[in-house]
Amino acid sequence: MGRIKLIVSLLWMSLCECKVAMYGHLQSPMFPEPYSSDLHMRWYLKVPHGYKIQLTFNHLDIQPSANCTKDSLTVLSDDEVLGKFCGQSSTDSHHPGTQPILFPVNHLWLVFETNTGPQTHLGFFIFYQVVGAVDCGLPKISDPDLMALTEENPLTTYKQNISFKCLLEYYQLVGDANFICDASGNWVSDSGQNASENPPQCVPVCGMNQETFSAGRIFGGQDAKLGQIPWQLLVNSTAIGGASLISDRWAITAGHLMITYESETPEFFGGMVDGLDQNAVRMKTEKIIVHPLFDKDPGRTDYNHDIALVKMSARVPISPKIMPVCLPQKSNGPAMEGKMGTVSGFGLTHQRLVSRLLQYGHVKEYPEATCFKKGKNVTDNMFCAGEHGVDSCNGDGGGPLVVPMVGFGSPEMPFQIKGIVSWGPSGCGDKTYYTKVENYLDWIRETMEKN
């Protein structure tokens, strides 16, 4: 028998402007009589975008074979095989059963092929119908305290639009804001972002300060003003030191400082420039994570991997006086990229006293060859910076070195944390080694995501 080709179009009719009824049936030739061999038949079903096709196999009796390599009925959408069926009952592994199967597409090809000899198998009888328009539903918002939809009760069916917005000041939307419900039931933006797989997020604005002021010093420096270095945090318990806020839940600091606190939960203080400020923002810690490769032995020969992350037990209230600093971009040259930066902290001043007020000073990066006589191992995870008479000192450990210099930041050039105060000579006032933050970007992001 020669091959037979047949295309059947979907019957549909408009019942009214608001409803569309689309249904019908397909059957193998001569059903309910046995089908013949050497058949190749095709049916094409298509409905408007936004609708889905449901098939109900009222009867299917096709010669069983492993993986349906002999006789088969294949359901395809474009070039994708959505199902390949054969067998006589629902107990057969490739039998579709009699329950409705919903295909989330608006067009299907059904291909019936036979190559066995004369037999008694009856073929199939299928009822098809169109299930109502695609409804993407309301997208899940992971943190409703920070984000919401711009409309309270938006329409969520095919081709409808939704938009996300941040609820709090000093937060910005990362990712696309506008999405459309596509024919597959997903909220997708013009750029292809899927709101379920990769939802937009509201994150604090980083690297901004309230004002810019003239330069100063930390060792031999001048006082910072409130809101000038809003990412600066202070820990003042077992050991005094600094840290930097990098999100509304996380801070970054030095590993050598945090190993002192691994058995306790220290408080951090921020949003102040006076270490005794009773209105400072107090932050309880939930978790301290020191880099796993940092040597915790007090007799360590180097400070390699001197970095730690601290998770706060609650969201930090972002405001002009307390705001995160940006993480740096990866550079191919010197850590500070030839720029002057600013180091800050509550450590020793030129009078060798712990400062009650937040100090800051401008420093530059030095090649290793011109740095101080080390006495410790130096690695590529460190860099040396300082300036004559300007330096970080005892009590500044864990604090930030940022670029550009304080006083020169802008929305186009936000402050980035390039270094963490790590170690230096017993005498201050010249140069210090800093942990090179850009070398740990993957570890920082992975740690924050998993914790």
N, C-alpha and C positions, 0 to 999 in steps of 0.2 A: 504494500500500500504506500502511495506517495505521502510526503509530509503535508500536514494541514496547518495553515497559519490563520489565526482568528484574533481580531482585536475587538473587545466589547467596551463601549464607553459607559460611564456611570450615568444612570438616570437620576435627574434631580429636578425639582420644581419648587418655585417660590410659593409658600403658603401665604405669607404676608411680609411686610417690610421688616418685621422683627424676628421671624423664624424661617428656617430653611429645612425642608425634609428631604433627606437623601438616603435611599435604601434600595435594595434589590437582592438578587441572588445570582450565583454562578454555579454551573454544574459541568461535570465531565460529559463528553459526547455519549449519547445513548443511555445516560443514567435514567432509571436504575438498572439498566442492562449492563453487562460487562463491557469495559472499554477495550479497544483494540491495541495492537502494538504499533511501534514506529510513529508515535504521535509527537508533535511539537506545537503546543497551543499556548497562546499568550492573551491575557486580559489586562487592560490598563484602567485603573480606577484613579480618578482625580477629583478633588473637591477644592473649594476656595481656601486660600491661606488662612491659617488660624483654626481650621477644623481638623479633626482626626478621624481615621478610618478604623472601624471595629469589624472584625471578622468572627463569625460563629460557624464552626464546622459541624453542621447538623449530622453529617455523615461523611466518613472518610475511610475508604477501603482500597489501599494501593499496595501492590506487591511489596512485602517487606524485604529489605536488604540492608547490609551493613552500611551506615552513613547514607542510606538512600541512593546508592550508586546505580541502581537499576531504574525502576520507575520512581518518579518523585513529583511533588508539587512544591515549587520554590516561590517564596515571597521576597521581592526585592524593592528597595527604594533607591533610585539612582543606581549606583554600582554596589550598594551594600546589601548583603543577604540577611534578611530579618528572620527567616525561618525556612527550613527544608524538611518536608513532611512525607512520610510513608507509613505503612503498617495497617493493621486491621482493627485494633482496639487501643484504648487509652493505656493499656499495660505495655504496649510497644514503646521503645525508647524515643522514637521519632514521630509518634502520633500526637497531634495537637490536642486531643481530647475534645470535649463538647462545650467547655466553658468559653465565653467570649474572650477574644484576644484583642487588646487595644494597641494599635500601632500609632505612635506619636508623630505621624507625618501626614501630609495632605495628598500624597500620590503613591500608588503601589503598582508594581507589575506582578502578576501571578503567572508562572510558567509551568505547564504540565508536560512532562516528557515521559515517554514509555519506550522500552526497547526489548521487552520480554515477548515470548511467543504467546499463542492463544492461551487464555486463562479465564477464570471466573470472577476476578476482582471487579467490583462495581464502580470504582472511582470515587467521586465526591459530590457533595451538595453543600454549598456555602451561602450563608446569608450575610450580606454586608450592609452596614449602615454608618451614617456619619454621627459622631458624638459631638455635642455642642462645642462651641468655640473654645479655644485654648484659654485657660485661666492660669496665669502665673502665680496668683495668690500674693499676699503681702510678704515682702522679703523679711527675713529674720534680721533684726538689729541686735548685735551682740551686746552693746552697751547703751541702753536707752537713756542713761543719764547724760550722755555726750552727744548722741545723734538721734535725729528723727527725720521723718518724711516731711517735705514741705506742705503736703496736703494731708489732712487728718484721715480721711476715708477715700483714697483715690480708687479709680476704676483699675482693675487688674487683669482685664482680658486682652486678647490679642491686639497688638499695635497701640495699646494704651501706654502712657508715659508716667514715670515717677521720678522724683528728685530727692536727693538727700541733703541735709544741712546739719551743721554743727550747732549745738545749743548754747555752748559756753563761749564767752569772750576769750580771746587769746588761744583759741583752737582753730586749726585749719583742716580742711578736708584733703585727704591723701587718696588719690584715685579719682575716677570719674564721678560726677554728681548726677548725671541724667542717664536714665535707662529706659528701654522700650521692651515690652513683652513680645518675644518672638514666637514663631510657629511651633517651636519645640517646648514651649512653656517655661522659658528662662528669661530673666531680666538681663539684657545685654546692652552695653553702651555702643556708641558709634565706633569707638576704638576696639571693640571686641571684648571688653572686660565683662565677665560673668559675675553678677552680684551675689550669687550663691557660692561659687568657687573662690572668688577673689573680691570680697566685699570692700567698699570704701571704708576708710577709717578716719576718725577725728583724733588728731594728735596735737599736742601743744606746739605753738609757734616756738621755734628755737633760735638761739643766737641773737636775740634782740635785748636791748636794755632801755631803760626809761629815758636816759639822756646820755650825752657824751660830755666828758669833762677833760681837763688838761692832764698831762702825764704825771706819774708819781712813782714812788718806790715802795718796796715791801721791806727789805733790809735797807734802812736808810731811805724810806719812802714816805708817802703821805697817805692820809686817810681816804678811803673810798666813801662815796655818798650812796644813800639808800637807792636801790634800783640800778646802780651803775654796773654791778657785777652780780646780777640776780641769780646766777646758777651756783654761786659759792655756798657750800654747806660747811658746818663746823661740827666735829665730834669732840667732846670734852669730858671724858670720863676716866677710864683707866689710862688712856694716852690721848694727848691732844693732837688733832690733825684736821685735814681738810678733805673735801670731796666735792664733786660736781654733779648737779642734777642733769640727767640726760633724757628724762621723760617724766611723766607725772607719777611714775611708780618706781623708777630706778635711778640710782646714783652710781658714779664711777669713782674709784679711789685707788690707793696703793695696797698691794697685797701685804706688805710688811706692816702696815698699820692695822689691817683687819684681822691678822692672825692673833692679835692681842684680844680680840673680841669674839673669837669663834665659840667660846663657851658662855657668852652672855649676849643680850640683845640691847646694844647701845641705842641711845637716842641721837638723832641728828637735828641740827638747828639751822634754819634758813630764813630768808626774808628779813635779814637784819644786817647792820654793819657794826653794831655794838654787841660784843660777846655777852654782856649782862642784860640785854634788852628783854624785858619781861613779856613783850608782845611778839617775840620771835615765833616763827612757825616751828612747832615741835613735831618731829617725825619718828615714829616708832618703827623699828626694823622687823621685817618678817623673815628675811633670809640673807645670809652673807655667803658669797661664792668667790673664793680666792682661786686664781688661775691654778689649775691642777699641776702645772709644771713649776710653780714657784717654790723655791727652797725655803721651808718653814723653820729650818734650824737657825737659831740666833747667831751661830758661828759661821753663817754662810759666807762663801767666798765671792759671790756675786748676787746681784739683784735682778737677774734675768726673769722675765715674765712677772714683774712687780706690778700687778694689776688685780683689781677685785671689783665685783659688782655687788651692790646692796639693793635689795628689794624692800620697799616700804610696805607697812601693813595696811595702808590706806592711800587713796589717791591724794597727791599733794595739791593743795588749792593754788592753781596757777594765777599769778597776778603780776603787775609790773615790778613788784619787789621780789618775786620768786618765780623764776622761769628757767627752763632747761637751756643748756648750751648745745649746739649742733655737734654731731660726730663729724670727723674730718672726711674729706675725700682722699682716696689713695693717690699718693704722689710718686713720681719716679725719681725724684732728687732729694735734696735736704728736707727734713721733716717740716721745717717752717717755711720752705720754699723761698728763702731769701728775704722773708719779711720780718719785721720786728713784731714781737708778741708781748703779752702781759701775763705776769704771774701774780697770784694773789693768795692771801692767807692771814691767819691770826698768830703766826709764829713770832720768833724773836725779832726784835728791831735792832737798829744799830746801837741801842743802849743795852742790848743783851737782856731785854725784858720781854716776856710774853705780852703781845699787844692785846689790849682790850678791844681795839677798833680794827676793822678790816683794813689791811694795807695792800697796796698793789704797786707794781713797778714794771718797767719795760725792759725786755732783754732781747738779745739776739742769739742765733745759733752759732756755735763754734765747731770747726773741724776737730776731730778727735786728737789730732796731733798737737793742737794748741790748747787742749783742755788741761785741767790740773793733773798733778801726779796722782794717779788713781789708787793704787793699792788694792783694787778690786778688779775682777774680770769685767770687760766691757763687751757687749754683744750688739748685733744689728737691731735689737729691740730697744735700744737706748739712744739718746742723743744728748749732747752737752749744750747748755745755754746759760747766759748770764750777761752781765755788763759791769763795768768798773763801779764798785760801790752799790750795785743793785743785784740782789740775789734772793732766792728762797732760803729758808733757814729752819732750825729746829722748831717743830710745831706746825710747819707748813706741809709736811709729808701727806701725800694723797691729794693735794690741791691742784688746781688747773693752771696750765699755761695755754693761753688762747691766742689765736690770730684772727683778725688784725689786732693792732693795739687798741686797748680801751680808749674810746674817744674817736675812733675811725670806723666803727661798724655802721652798717646801713642795711636796709632790706635786701639790697643787691649783694651785699658782702656781710652776711651774718657771722657772728663769732663762732669759731670752731675750736674744740679742744684738741690741741696737737700733742700735748704732753701732760704727764702726771708727775708731780714732784716725787722723786725716788730716793736718791742718795747723793752725798757730796762730802767734802772734807769737813773735819771737825770745826774749822773756822769758817764763818760765812762771809759773804760780801764779794764774791767773785763769780764762781761758776758752779753749776749743779747738773747732775745727770737726771734726765726725765725718761719715763717710759713712753715709747713711741706708740701712741694710741692707734694710728692707722694700721699697724701690724696686727691688730686684734679685732678688726671690724667683724670678721666672720664669727669669731668666738663670742663677741658681745651680742650680736643679733641672734645667734643660735641659742645662747644662754637665756636671753630675755624671752624668746619664743617658747622655750621648753619649761620655763618656770613662772 
